[in-house]
């Protein structure tokens, strides 16, 4: 029996949002990704786990069938091992954001 070859499908996109129709198309594509199990890594970058090559191919085909009429979409397939090697570099923590009960105002 062959070992499982899990892959990550990463979708990166830059879609125009100048007109109302373009905004609608961009939102529709983003909602499509979320509905189909993609998780947001960062703004305009989503990923999904595929447990084998055939599932990976079907995910890529599904994304290709739902591409909006304009904009740029890039699809990257990497192994789960490569995905776990991602380094997260974080900047200084934001101290200007108030995220506690002090934000709450009772009227």
N, C-alpha and C positions, 0 to 999 in steps of 0.2 A: 504494500500500500504506500502510495506517495504521500509525503508530508503536505499539509495544507500550505498553500502559497497565497497568503492574504496580501491584498493590494489596497492602496488608497488611490482614489480618483479625486484629483484636485481640480476644481473649476475656478478659473480666474476670469473676471469680466470687467469690461469698461463699456457701459452702454450710454448712449446719448439720452439726455433728459431735458432738451430744450423746449420741445412741444408737449402738449398734453398727451398726445398719442404715444410719444416716446417714453414718457413717465409711466404710462399705463403698461407698455410693453416691458419696461425694466422691472416694474413691480410684479407683473405676471411671471416673468422668468425667475425672479427671486423666490416667489411663492411656490413655483414649480419645484425648485431645488429643495426647499424646506419640506414640502409635502412628500417628496421622494426620498427623504432620509438624509439629506445633506446637512451638515452642521457648519455654522459660520466660524471660520478661523479668524478672520479679520474682515473689514469692510470689502466687499466684492471678491472675497476668496472663500470658497466653500469646499468641504471635503466629505467623502463617504467611503466607508469600508466595503470592500468586495472580498468575499472569502476564497474566490478562485478566479481563474482567467475567463471562464465563460460568463460568469456573473459580471465581471469587469467589462467585458465586451458589450453585454446587454445594457449596462448602465451608460456606457459611452454612446451607444446607439440612441438610447432614450434622450440623452442630453442633446445630441445632434438633431433629433426630430423636433425639439422644442426651442431651438435657437431663434431669438427675435430677428426681425428683418434687417436691423442695422446695429452697428456696434461691433466690438471685438470680444470674442470669447476664446479662452485658451484652456485646453484640457491636458492635464499632466497625470500620468500613471506612475506611481512609485511603489516599491515593496513596503510592507509594514515595518521591516527592519530599517529601511531608509527613513521612514516617517518618524520612527522613535528617536532618530538622531537629530531632529530639529532642535535648534538652540533658541531659547526664548530670551530676548534681550529687552529688558524693561527700562524705561526712563525713570526719572525721579517721581515719587508718588505725588499726586495732586493733592495739595492741602486746601485749595480754594473750594472744593466740593464739600458741601454739608450733606452728610448722608446718615442722619440720626433723627431722633424725635424733635430736635430743635427746629427742623424744617416744617414741622406740622404747625399750622395755625388754625386755631379753633375760632369759629365765627358765631 
